[in-house]
Amino acid sequence: MYVPNLIVTQRFPMMNRNRLLMEHFQGAFPLMLSKSRRFAADAQRHDQNPPSPAWAKAK
């Protein structure tokens, strides 16, 4: 857990120094990147463990 956190904390400031990314995203690119990775992980988890239908929960 410590190594991924170190990588993230070191890379985010470097991405904000990129002139092209700052012009287009105004500093929000690292956050958008992390959110997209989270959504991809959630989608993968949802595919592996699909939720039961609502009618099955009511019983």
C-alpha positions in Angstrom: 0.0 0.0 0.0 2.8 2.4 0.7 4.5 2.0 -2.6 1.4 2.8 -4.7 0.7 5.8 -2.5 4.3 7.0 -3.0 4.0 6.6 -6.8 0.7 8.5 -6.9 2.0 11.4 -4.7 5.1 11.7 -6.9 3.4 11.6 -10.2 0.5 14.0 -9.6 2.7 17.1 -9.2 4.7 16.1 -12.3 1.5 15.9 -14.4 0.4 19.4 -13.2 3.7 20.8 -14.4 2.9 19.8 -18.0 1.9 22.9 -19.9 -0.4 21.1 -22.3 -2.3 19.3 -19.5 -2.6 22.5 -17.5 -4.0 24.4 -20.6 -6.7 21.8 -21.3 -7.6 20.5 -17.9 -6.6 23.4 -15.5 -4.9 21.0 -13.1 -7.7 18.5 -12.9 -6.1 15.8 -15.1 -4.6 13.7 -12.2 -8.0 13.6 -10.5 -9.7 12.6 -13.7 -7.1 9.9 -14.3 -7.6 8.5 -10.8 -11.4 8.6 -11.1 -11.3 6.8 -14.5 -9.1 4.0 -12.9 -11.6 3.7 -10.1 -14.6 3.4 -12.4 -12.7 0.8 -14.4 -12.0 -1.2 -11.3 -15.7 -0.9 -10.2 -16.9 -2.1 -13.6 -14.5 -5.0 -13.4 -15.7 -5.9 -9.9 -19.3 -5.6 -11.0 -18.7 -8.0 -13.9 -17.1 -10.6 -11.6 -19.8 -10.3 -8.9 -23.1 -9.1 -10.5 -25.7 -7.9 -8.1 -28.8 -10.0 -7.6 -32.1 -8.7 -9.0 -34.3 -6.6 -6.8 -37.0 -9.2 -6.7 -34.6 -11.7 -5.2 -33.7 -9.4 -2.4 -37.3 -8.9 -1.4 -37.9 -12.5 -0.5 
